[in-house]
Amino acid sequence: MDSTCGLKRNMAGQRKSILAGTFGPYVKQDSVLIESYGGEANIKNMIIASIQQANEAGFDVDNIAFNPEEPEMSIKRLEDKLRGQHWDGFLIGWGVRGNKEYTPLFEAAVNTARKSAPQTMLLFGNAPDDLLNTLQRNFDFST
């Protein structure tokens, strides 16, 4: 364990870059999703804490927000972002993949990642506070 942060760190010793595909500010369009996690303020707090944990564990996390009302534009921005730099992982959040209404957007995001950045590991989050858990499932961590 790293005594400065109390968290396990990734084994590679070098920072890993993670792109997280979420609804970001567009989550406001899904009131059911917001309420399922205790409201918008609670979601923001969960995400902030989750990103801080990931940063302390050796990951740099960036976000790309998918607008469910403009899926084609969102996928185009994703393609540009994936091709613009090396990403060790591309995480698709539960909000995008956990609702059958958004399945076409989810599928488009997966297929765009496979085509645009085939070396990038695909990751699937389960909740706004699940980032570190997801990273631990997919990357080697020291004990």
N, C-alpha and C positions, 0 to 999 in steps of 0.2 A: 504494500500500500504506500502511496505517496503521503508522507506525513503532513505536507502542507495543505492538502485538501481533503484527506480522509477517504478518497475514492481510489479504486483501482484505475490504473492507467493502461492505455493500449500498449501492447508488447512491442510494436515497431519502434517506439521511441520518437518517431517523428509525427507531427500533427497530421491528422486526416481531415480531408475536406468533405463535408456532407451538405447536399442540397436537399432541403425539405419542401415537398410540394403539398401545400395546405390551402385551405380557403382564406387564411389570413383575415384581412378586413371584410372579406365577402361572407364570412361566417354569419354575419348579421342577417343574411337572407334566409337562414335556416333556424328558425326559432326553436324547433324541436331539439336540434343538436345543441344549441346554446343551453337550453334548460336541462338537458340530460347531464351536463357537467356543472350545474350550479350557477349558471349565468355567465355573461360575457367577462365580467371582472375576474371571476374565478378562473376561467379559461386562460386569460392573459397571465395571471399569476402562476398558473401551472406551467405555462410555456416558458416564462422567464426563468423559473427555477430549473426546469428541465434543460434549457439551453446552457445555463450556468454550470450545471452538473457535467454536461457533455464537454464544455470548454475546459473545465478543470481536469477532465479525464483525457484530454489531448485531442479534442475534435473542434474544428472550426465549422460552425453551422450557419448556412445562409438559407433564406426562404424565397420561394417563388409562390406567389398567391394565384390560385386558380379562380377565375370568375365563372361560376356556373352558368351565368347568363350569356357569357361570351366564350364558350369552350374552344372554338377554333383559334381565337386570338391568344388564349391562355396556352394552348399547345404550341403555337408558333413561338411565343416567348420562352417556353420550356426548351424547345429545340435550340434556339439561339443561346440560351444560358448553358445548356449541356455542351454545346460545341465551343463555347467561349473560353473554357478552362477545363483542367483535369478535375474530376470529382471522384473521390474514393467510394462514395455511396450516394444514392438517390433514394430518399425516403418518401413514401406516399402515406400521408396521414389518414387516420381512420375516417375522418369526415368525408374525404374524397372516395374512399373505397368501401365504407360501411353502409351505404344507402343505395338500394337498387336504382333509384332515380339517377344517380351519378355514375352508374356502371359504364356508359359510353365514354365519359371523361376519364375514368380510371383506366379503361382499356387503352385509350388513346395515349395517356401518359406513359403506361408501361411500354407500349409499342414504340413510342417516340424515343424513350430512353434506350431501348434495345438497339434501335437503328442509329441514333445520334451519338451514343456513348457506350458501345458494347462492353468496354472494359470496366464500366461503373457497376458496382454491386447494387442490386435492387433490394430495398428495405421496406418493410411495411409496419407502420406504427399502429398501436392499439388504442391510444388515448393521448390527450394533450400532455400528460406527464409521463409518457412511456418512452421518451427519446433515449435515455441512457440504457434502459432495458433492451431496446431494439439494437442499439450499438453493441452491447455486450453479447447479444445472441449472434452477431454477425462478424465481429472482429475479435482477435486474440487480445486478452487482457492479462496482466500480470496478477499473481496471487499474493 
